[in-house]
Structures are given as structure tokens and as C-alpha cells.
């Protein structure tokens, strides 16, 4: 079974006069992106990615404790 993962920070495109838009995708256990988080600055996207990773690590630790019950897929982080 594949694991959930957080993608790299990527430039999503231009945002008019305000500059670029940056994003981070969350991929599900099938390897498909299920949500993209957008940010106005690359530094914000990098910080957001770290927060998403931390949240997924928290989920993984909970699922390890409850591994005898139905739980979410294990989480992969880079």
C-alpha cells in the first residue's frame, strides 16, 4: 500500500501585479493529488509544507498507537 505524501514547493503561476503564487500538493495513498495549498510567497509555501508534514507525522503516530483498529494509511514524509 502506498502512503500519503507532501509534494515539493512549486511555482503555480503569476498573480497579476502582486507576483507569483506558490503551492504544495498533498498526495493520497493512490499517488494522486487530493489538495493543493496556495501561498503568495515561496517562503510561506515552504513554511506551510513543514506544517503539513508535521500534521501528517502526528496522524502517523496516532495510527501506530491504534494499529489494531481501522485507521488512515501510514504517512510518508521527506
C-alpha positions as a printed Julia matrix, in Angstrom:
78×3 Matrix{Float64}:
  0.0    0.0     0.0
  1.3    3.43   -0.9
  1.5    6.21    1.63
  0.26   9.77    1.74
  2.96  12.32    0.97
  3.57  16.04    0.72
  4.92  17.32   -2.59
  7.67  19.84   -3.1
  7.02  23.58   -3.16
  6.29  24.62   -6.73
  5.55  27.82   -8.56
  1.9   27.69   -9.58
  1.83  30.78  -11.74
  1.6   34.54  -11.86
 -0.86  36.5    -9.74
 -1.33  39.77  -11.58
  0.5   42.75  -10.16
  1.19  41.02   -6.83
  3.62  38.49   -8.25
  3.8   34.72   -8.23
  1.71  32.08   -6.5
  3.43  29.12   -4.81
  1.88  25.84   -3.77
  2.25  22.49   -2.1
  0.22  19.41   -3.04
 -0.89  16.62   -0.73
 -0.96  13.22   -2.44
 -3.2   10.38   -1.26
 -2.39   6.69   -0.98
 -3.09   6.21   -4.71
 -0.45   8.81   -5.59
 -3.0   11.34   -6.81
 -3.03  14.93   -5.55
 -6.06  15.47   -3.34
 -5.49  19.11   -2.35
 -3.15  21.95   -3.23
 -2.39  24.7    -0.75
 -1.57  28.05   -2.37
  0.61  30.82   -0.92
  1.59  34.31   -2.09
  5.3   33.81   -1.31
  7.72  30.93   -1.71
  8.82  31.3     1.92
  5.18  30.98    3.05
  4.78  27.84    0.94
  7.92  26.32    2.46
  6.64  27.05    5.97
  3.21  25.68    5.04
  4.81  22.49    3.74
  6.55  21.98    7.08
  3.24  22.45    8.93
  1.52  19.92    6.66
  4.35  17.43    7.2
  4.11  17.9    10.98
  0.36  17.3    10.9
  0.81  14.1     8.87
  3.51  12.87   11.23
  1.05  13.43   14.08
 -1.55  11.37   12.26
  1.01   8.61   11.68
  1.89   8.49   15.37
 -1.78   8.17   16.31
 -2.32   5.39   13.8
  0.63   3.46   15.21
 -0.95   3.57   18.66
 -4.27   2.41   17.24
 -2.92  -0.04   14.68
 -5.33  -2.77   15.72
 -8.3   -0.57   14.74
 -9.33   0.82   11.37
 -7.04   3.76   10.73
 -5.73   6.0     7.97
 -2.95   4.85    5.71
  0.58   5.33    7.07
  2.1    8.67    6.14
  5.31   9.19    4.2
  7.31  12.37    4.64
 10.53  13.58    3.09
